[in-house]
Amino acid sequence: MRVLVTGGAGFIGSHYVRELLGGAYPAFADAEVVVLDKLTYAGNEANLAPVADAGDRLRFVRGDICDAELVGKLMTEVDVVVHFAAESHVDRSILGSAEFVLTNVLGTQTLLQAALEAGVGKFVHVSTDEVYGSIDSGSWPEDHPLEPNSPYSASKASSDLLARAFHRTHGLPVCVTRCSNNYGPYQFPEKVIPLFVTNLMDGAKVPLYGDGLNVRDWLHVDDHCRGIQLVVEGGRPGEVYNIGGGTELTNRELTERLLTAMGADWSMVEHVTDRKGHDRRYSVDISKISGELGYRPRVPFEEGLARTVAWYRENREWWEPLKRRSALGRG
């Protein structure tokens, strides 16, 4: 078994690779992994250092998912595709959306076409709950209409529809997963949890959007990748599966927990103008993946957050250069 992991040097993709090669998924215990990653600002080969001793089981290819020639060659060598590669930061998409359309839409189409031509046995497209828009109460089932509100989520919704179309038109065995907000080690420090933790470690204030009452469901990356693997192994082609963490918090509540974890108080919080088109609440219904594939989130949020904070405390050499290069957290 050989698995192509796009975006495999990013936060979630590298976690999946480390788990797979580390034996976390018994059905893929002997699988070989080909990582395709462009190594943009959020991709980092150091994320794969813990599995560098995997030898012939791990091959790293630096390249672009929009490169049809390269993608076509790689597809002939693999059995399964797990597609993580994406531009994913909402604020960046608001400032400029061209890269999001190029990578998330054209890149996904390039992969799907190559997978079809190569006869790949399974293609799992990793997406986001943001494609659904915003929900005041209840939780989204997978058949809820897509109503994305940011350029980022619109580009992901477009890629979801392409994946669906390749299954409906060509019979390509594609599954789509839609996750809630991920957190954990190796997350690029522009995202809220690592941004807040690393800012507070450096004695810098943290930015809280608007009234801080936007609600998100938090999912540890361990649980997310385990859910993805369940879909890889048993997901029905043509189906969408929501993957959630089961912990809904307002941004104020999350901030409070991070301040407590870091021994700081509200004097370290800077209230900033709300993001344009800021979705109020996300919540996914996970009954489908639970009923069909036996998924349940296993990492309690308190435990996962404590482990994440500890990782950033212990790995300053990983995140500090990234923040210097991107000038993140300045305000």
Secondary structure by P-SEA (a helix, b strand, c coil): cbbbbcccccaaaaaaaaaaaaccccccccbbbbbbbccccccccccccccccccccbbbbbccccaaaaaaaaaaaccccccccccccaaaaaaccaaaaaaaaaaaaaaaaaaaaacccbbbbbbccccccccccccccccccbbbccaaaaaaaaaaaaaaaaaaacccbbbbbbbcccccccccccccaaaaaaaaaacbbbbbcccccbbbbbbcaaaaaaaaaaaaccccccbbbbbbccccccaaaaaaaaaaaacccccccccccccccccccccccaaaaaaaccccccccaaaaaaaaaaaaaacccccaaaaaaaccccc
